[in-house]
Structures are given as C-alpha cells and as structure tokens.
C-alpha cells in the first residue's frame, strides 16, 4: 500500500499550487470588485480577471483536468483528486479558471460519453473551450426529486421533434446569460418500466417556451458568483429529435453515470475548502486575545482545531480510496464508497466551518468574511446529487445485505 502520489500528480500539484499562490488567491478581491461593476451580475464569467486566469491555466497545462481520455487531461480519479482539493480552496475562481467547475464538468462528461458527433460538435467542443456555460435541469418543485423516477416533466415525440413541458428549480448556473445549453431530464414514456421512463434532451437557451423565472437564494446568498440557481419553466418547448441524448428511456442510467463522478468532485473540492477553514481558524486563534490570553491557549479552541485535523484526514483517506476504486473496479463497484463520502463530506466540512465561524466571533457571520458564504454553500451539498437520507438508506440496505450474506 503506497500513500504517495505518482510523479505526474506531484508535478501537476506543484504547478497548481504555484498557480493558486501567484495568480488565483491574489485575484479573489479583484474578482469581487469586478463583479460589482458588471451590467449583469449573473454574468460572472465575463469578469476580466477570470479571462486572465484561464489564459494562464491553459499556458500551464491546467485546463480540463477533470476529463479522462483524449479530450481532457487523461487523468485517473486518483490523480485528479488532490488537484480538485486544491481548487476547493478558492471555489469561486479556481475550478472555473481550470474549466473544471460544476455543473459543466458533469454535462461535458455526459456529452463525451453519450453524445452524438453532432451534439459534441455543437455543445461539447465550446464547453471544453470555455466559450459557453451549461446547466443540468432535473430537480422539480412539485415532486420529491430525491427519487429521480418521480420526474414529472414530459418529453413527447411529435414527428421530427420533441415537445417539452415542465417546471424545474435549483438549476445551477442557469441565471448566467452565457449558459447556452440545458440538459433537461423528463419522461418520454410514463408507462414504461420505472427506470426506463426518463430521457435527457438538449434545450438551447434561446428556444421559445423556455423561461428563466427567478434566481434562488441559499440563506440569503444568491450565489451569483457561480451563475446562480434558477427556477424555470418549459412550455411547449420544441426541439429537434436529434437533441435526445442516447435513446428514449436512457435518462435514468445516464443520470447515475453523471452523478457518480459529480459526487466525488464535490467531495474533493470541499476538502480543500475545509483546509482553508482550518488555516483561518488557527490564524484567528493565534492573533485574538480573550480573557488575557490568545484563543489558541483556550482548551475548547484547541479541541476544535485537533478534531478538525482528525476529521479531515479521515475524510481525505476515504475519498482517495473511493477514487482508487472508481479507477480499478468502476463507478458501479465503488457505489458504496461513493455513497459513504457523499454522506460524510458535507457534514464533516460543515462542522469544521461552524467551528471556524465560532472562532471568528460575530465577524465570521458577516459579509466581511468568506466563511458564512462557504457554510451556506456546503449546506447545499447535503441536498445536491441526492439528499443525505437517500444515501444513508441505500448504504444501510447494502450493509444489511452484505452482513446477511456473510452469516449465510
């Protein structure tokens, strides 16, 4: 058992860490100021500093690191994991600078794996080049979307077209006007087998009948730095039949293929965010005096710092094991571990952020510090790509079956 990274990973880590220190972190306040001057606050990728960062990332060979194969960097999940963790230290800028930001990463993986040559030419190529953004429209307000088979949006064949009618919300990135394409999940055959009713179809933003209704807020944050989360309606939206991804009824299987890598990417980045929170907590504890001595000498603060370090080390090992399993036995073989990290990561990182906020006092709750916004963002991960309870239930069911088989 070898816990060291291979030579290519170490080279990329050194390159990326230098990029973060010399370019990304100094650009954070500039990005914030530039956003405030944009005519459309949702068009965050129009900020000039982001263009500068993207050009530097391309020059360094840090572009599309998430995507395996010839179209991407060709990295394994285990090689990409420590790189994604580093980008999590600047969630607003680093993933986007490397063209490794959600939801585009998952959408590019779908098009790369299941798209037709025409779909790849029209939508995957400009996404890989960073010229456009995209969204994945699955969640709906009228049904419990934690069960994807509940999806009520209809995708009905009409000659050489499909007609789409439905209501979606929490669609990440959709408020950005540069989000030019939506992957919409709906039902093509409500009478088919439960997992063969759903399909995915490409809907360009300018298609008549697609209406962006409003941006959604999380604890008062609109997340405009990432294109926001939108509520939208589709009313008799008509697109060519060739916009269907895969075949009719393939939507559920494609969704599962998309969500596995998406879940581990979220977890990788969240670990980087937690590391930055520990750094902030330690710096604050060293410099802040209360009751005649630094916070760092207070027992309760030391306990938080120690527990944070232990929890993040445990979490990182589980995520790296999951990445290794995805590489060696495939996403299906790593299904239990993917569920485990999806359960463990948001709650662990949320706990660390909470202690970092507490260490900062009221300042940690304010707009003057990044911790409060980070806490709101991590809290959404307990719903994104499936709520905690769904993964807990499935993991427990698998464990019960495994234990029963062992006793037998």
Secondary structure, DSSP 8 states (H G I E B T S, - for coil): ---S--HHHHHHHHHHHHHIIIIIHHHHHHHHHHHHH-SSTT-GGG-HHHHHHHHHHHHHT-SSTT--STTS----HHHHHHHHHHHGGGTTTHHHHTT--TTHHHHHHHHHHH--HHHIIIIIHHHHTTS-EEEEE---SSS-TTSGGG---EEEEETTEEEEEEEEEEEETTTSTTEEEEEEEEES-TTS-GGGSEEEEEEETTSTTEEEEEEE-BTTB--GGGT-EEEEEEEEEEEEGGGEESSTT-HHHHHHHHHHHHHHHHHHHHHHHHHHHHHHHHHHHHH-EETTEEGGGSHHHHHHHHHHHHHHHHHHHHHHHHHHHHHHTHHHHTHHHHHHHHHHHHHHHHHHHHHHHHHTGGGGGSTTSSHHHHHHHHHHTTTTTS-HHHHHHHHHHHHHHHHHHHH-
